[in-house]
Amino acid sequence: MTTNKAFSRLSRREMILLAAAGGGIVAAGTIAFAPAEASTKVSQKAVNYRPKPSGKSRCDGCLQWQPPAACKVVTGTISPSGWCTIYAAKA
């Protein structure tokens, strides 16, 4: 069995610190790349949401629409025929 000379010179305390630092880096990376949670959504009031369309613009025709009654960006129950100021038409 061969041993790595660099690691064989490290004290037990240094090995523990090195392992802890590596774990911290992994944890930080996990937190930094975690998907956005619902807490990043905005209120219906903030985007002037209303349950009625604005002309032909309706929530179910928006890029942010999530059937059957939700939005990727706005909190709460969303009507398919609703509308808000962040409406973005599907291409």
SEVO-870522 format. One record per atom (N, C-alpha, C): atom name; residue number from 1; x, y, z. Coordinates in steps of 0.05 Angstrom, whole numbers. Example, Ala and Ser with C-alpha at 12.3 -4.5 7.8 and 13.67 -1.06 7.14 Angstrom:
2
REC   atom   seq       c1       c2       c3
REC      N     1      264     -114      156
REC     CA     1      246      -90      156
REC      C     1      264      -66      156
REC      N     2      257      -45      142
REC     CA     2      273      -21      143
REC      C     2      258        1      157
//
This chain:
91
REC   atom   seq       c1       c2       c3
REC      N     1       17      -24        0
REC     CA     1        0        0        0
REC      C     1       18       25        0
REC      N     2       12       43      -18
REC     CA     2       28       68      -19
REC      C     2       13       90       -5
REC      N     3       28      109        6
REC     CA     3       16      132       19
REC      C     3       26      157        5
REC      N     4        9      176        4
REC     CA     4       16      202       -8
REC      C     4       34      217       12
REC      N     5       58      225        4
REC     CA     5       77      238       22
REC      C     5       66      265       33
REC      N     6       50      279       17
REC     CA     6       39      305       26
REC      C     6       20      300       49
REC      N     7        3      280       47
REC     CA     7      -16      274       68
REC      C     7       -2      262       92
REC      N     8       19      247       88
REC     CA     8       32      234      111
REC      C     8       46      255      129
REC      N     9       51      279      118
REC     CA     9       64      300      134
REC      C     9       44      317      150
REC      N    10       18      314      144
REC     CA    10       -2      329      158
REC      C    10       -8      317      185
REC      N    11      -12      334      205
REC     CA    11      -20      324      231
REC      C    11      -49      317      231
REC      N    12      -58      303      251
REC     CA    12      -86      296      254
REC      C    12     -103      320      254
REC      N    13      -95      341      268
REC     CA    13     -110      366      271
REC      C    13     -113      379      243
REC      N    14      -92      379      228
REC     CA    14      -92      391      201
REC      C    14     -111      376      183
REC      N    15     -111      349      185
REC     CA    15     -129      333      169
REC      C    15     -158      338      175
REC      N    16     -164      342      201
REC     CA    16     -192      348      209
REC      C    16     -200      375      198
REC      N    17     -182      395      200
REC     CA    17     -189      422      190
REC      C    17     -193      421      160
REC      N    18     -176      406      146
REC     CA    18     -178      404      117
REC      C    18     -205      391      110
REC      N    19     -213      370      124
REC     CA    19     -238      357      118
REC      C    19     -262      376      124
REC      N    20     -260      391      145
REC     CA    20     -282      409      152
REC      C    20     -284      432      131
REC      N    21     -261      441      122
REC     CA    21     -262      462      101
REC      C    21     -274      452       76
REC      N    22     -267      428       68
REC     CA    22     -279      416       44
REC      C    22     -309      412       46
REC      N    23     -318      404       70
REC     CA    23     -347      401       74
REC      C    23     -361      428       73
REC      N    24     -348      449       83
REC     CA    24     -359      476       82
REC      C    24     -362      485       53
REC      N    25     -343      479       37
REC     CA    25     -344      487        8
REC      C    25     -367      473       -6
REC      N    26     -370      447        0
REC     CA    26     -392      432      -13
REC      C    26     -418      443       -4
REC      N    27     -421      449       22
REC     CA    27     -446      460       33
REC      C    27     -452      487       20
REC      N    28     -432      504       18
REC     CA    28     -436      530        6
REC      C    28     -445      528      -23
REC      N    29     -433      509      -38
REC     CA    29     -440      505      -66
REC      C    29     -469      495      -68
REC      N    30     -478      479      -50
REC     CA    30     -505      469      -50
REC      C    30     -525      491      -45
REC      N    31     -518      508      -27
REC     CA    31     -536      531      -21
REC      C    31     -537      551      -44
REC      N    32     -514      556      -55
REC     CA    32     -512      576      -77
REC      C    32     -527      567     -102
REC      N    33     -529      541     -107
REC     CA    33     -542      532     -131
REC      C    33     -569      518     -126
REC      N    34     -580      523     -102
REC     CA    34     -607      512      -96
REC      C    34     -628      526     -112
REC      N    35     -648      512     -121
REC     CA    35     -669      525     -137
REC      C    35     -684      545     -121
REC      N    36     -696      564     -135
REC     CA    36     -711      585     -121
REC      C    36     -736      573     -108
REC      N    37     -743      582      -85
REC     CA    37     -766      572      -71
REC      C    37     -789      591      -75
REC      N    38     -812      584      -65
REC     CA    38     -836      600      -67
REC      C    38     -833      627      -54
REC      N    39     -815      630      -35
REC     CA    39     -812      655      -21
REC      C    39     -802      677      -40
REC      N    40     -793      671      -64
REC     CA    40     -784      691      -82
REC      C    40     -807      702      -99
REC      N    41     -831      692      -95
REC     CA    41     -854      702     -110
REC      C    41     -863      729      -99
REC      N    42     -876      744     -116
REC     CA    42     -887      770     -107
REC      C    42     -917      768     -102
REC      N    43     -927      787      -87
REC     CA    43     -955      787      -81
REC      C    43     -972      795     -105
REC      N    44     -997      787     -104
REC     CA    44    -1016      795     -126
REC      C    44    -1019      825     -126
REC      N    45    -1019      837     -103
REC     CA    45    -1022      867     -102
REC      C    45     -999      881     -115
REC      N    46     -974      870     -111
REC     CA    46     -950      883     -122
REC      C    46     -951      885     -152
REC      N    47     -964      866     -165
REC     CA    47     -965      865     -195
REC      C    47     -992      873     -205
REC      N    48    -1009      884     -188
REC     CA    48    -1036      893     -196
REC      C    48    -1052      871     -209
REC      N    49    -1050      847     -198
REC     CA    49    -1065      824     -208
REC      C    49    -1095      829     -206
REC      N    50    -1109      820     -227
REC     CA    50    -1138      820     -227
REC      C    50    -1148      795     -240
REC      N    51    -1171      784     -232
REC     CA    51    -1180      759     -242
REC      C    51    -1193      761     -270
REC      N    52    -1193      784     -282
REC     CA    52    -1204      788     -309
REC      C    52    -1182      795     -328
REC      N    53    -1185      788     -354
REC     CA    53    -1164      794     -374
REC      C    53    -1162      823     -381
REC      N    54    -1140      830     -394
REC     CA    54    -1136      857     -404
REC      C    54    -1136      854     -435
REC      N    55    -1159      857     -446
REC     CA    55    -1162      852     -475
REC      C    55    -1158      822     -480
REC      N    56    -1140      816     -498
REC     CA    56    -1134      788     -505
REC      C    56    -1113      776     -486
REC      N    57    -1101      792     -469
REC     CA    57    -1080      783     -451
REC      C    57    -1092      770     -427
REC      N    58    -1085      744     -424
REC     CA    58    -1096      728     -402
REC      C    58    -1073      712     -390
REC      N    59    -1076      705     -364
REC     CA    59    -1055      690     -350
REC      C    59    -1048      663     -364
REC      N    60    -1068      649     -375
REC     CA    60    -1063      624     -388
REC      C    60    -1048      627     -414
REC      N    61    -1044      651     -423
REC     CA    61    -1028      657     -447
REC      C    61    -1001      669     -440
REC      N    62     -994      669     -415
REC     CA    62     -969      681     -405
REC      C    62     -947      660     -401
REC      N    63     -922      668     -405
REC     CA    63     -899      650     -401
REC      C    63     -897      640     -372
REC      N    64     -907      655     -353
REC     CA    64     -905      648     -325
REC      C    64     -928      630     -315
REC      N    65     -947      624     -332
REC     CA    65     -971      608     -324
REC      C    65     -964      580     -317
REC      N    66     -976      570     -295
REC     CA    66     -972      542     -286
REC      C    66    -1000      530     -281
REC      N    67    -1010      514     -299
REC     CA    67    -1036      502     -296
REC      C    67    -1038      485     -270
REC      N    68    -1060      483     -257
REC     CA    68    -1085      493     -266
REC      C    68    -1092      521     -257
REC      N    69    -1078      531     -236
REC     CA    69    -1086      557     -225
REC      C    69    -1062      570     -210
REC      N    70    -1039      572     -222
REC     CA    70    -1016      583     -208
REC      C    70     -998      598     -228
REC      N    71     -979      613     -216
REC     CA    71     -960      629     -232
REC      C    71     -932      624     -220
REC      N    72     -912      624     -237
REC     CA    72     -884      620     -228
REC      C    72     -874      644     -212
REC      N    73     -887      667     -215
REC     CA    73     -877      692     -203
REC      C    73     -895      704     -182
REC      N    74     -921      699     -184
REC     CA    74     -941      712     -167
REC      C    74     -952      691     -147
REC      N    75     -956      699     -122
REC     CA    75     -966      681     -101
REC      C    75     -997      677     -104
REC      N    76    -1006      657      -92
REC     CA    76    -1035      652      -90
REC      C    76    -1047      638     -114
REC      N    77    -1073      635     -112
REC     CA    77    -1089      622     -134
REC      C    77    -1092      643     -156
REC      N    78    -1087      634     -181
REC     CA    78    -1088      652     -204
REC      C    78    -1109      642     -223
REC      N    79    -1127      659     -232
REC     CA    79    -1147      652     -252
REC      C    79    -1135      650     -279
REC      N    80    -1142      629     -295
REC     CA    80    -1132      627     -322
REC      C    80    -1139      652     -339
REC      N    81    -1161      665     -333
REC     CA    81    -1170      688     -348
REC      C    81    -1161      714     -334
REC      N    82    -1143      712     -315
REC     CA    82    -1133      736     -301
REC      C    82    -1112      751     -317
REC      N    83    -1101      772     -304
REC     CA    83    -1080      788     -317
REC      C    83    -1065      803     -295
REC      N    84    -1039      810     -300
REC     CA    84    -1024      828     -282
REC      C    84    -1004      843     -299
REC      N    85     -990      862     -286
REC     CA    85     -971      879     -300
REC      C    85     -946      866     -310
REC      N    86     -940      841     -301
REC     CA    86     -916      827     -311
REC      C    86     -923      807     -332
REC      N    87     -947      809     -343
REC     CA    87     -955      791     -365
REC      C    87     -935      791     -387
REC      N    88     -927      767     -396
REC     CA    88     -909      763     -419
REC      C    88     -921      742     -437
REC      N    89     -930      750     -460
REC     CA    89     -943      731     -479
REC      C    89     -925      708     -487
REC      N    90     -936      684     -489
REC     CA    90     -922      661     -500
REC      C    90     -917      666     -529
REC      N    91     -894      657     -538
REC     CA    91     -887      662     -567
REC      C    91     -902      644     -585
//
